[in-house]
């Protein structure tokens, strides 16, 4: 029984074999180098303060995505993760959804009454203060 080794030269000409080898190497190396560029980022945004700027003074909230905590209206909520960028929490018996639109924008929707939908923009780092530990828990 004769065992033959698979080579491209069995199916393609010498110049086609060289082009195919270069293309495979280029694709393989580019996928290795660009896998860390953010295109395939699987993490969560860093913790920070987000503000609803359509009211004066702006209404702000603080979200820590890694520990799944939200401080909103001086009350701390535990976030239940639905998907990597969708979270649920309950306030006063009503179910809310917090969606991460981008690393700089989150949206809160009231799923119980559907009359509340606001988006919050990330506050610049130089203005951010981490809320005090005296926040009420719900």
Protein Blocks (a to p, Z undefined) as FASTA:
>chain_A
ZZddddfklmmcfklmmmmmmmmmmmmmmmmmmmmnopmccbdcdddddddfkbccdddd
dddfklopaceehiacddddfblmbccddeehiacddddfblmbccdddfklopaccddd
dddfklpccddfkbccZZ
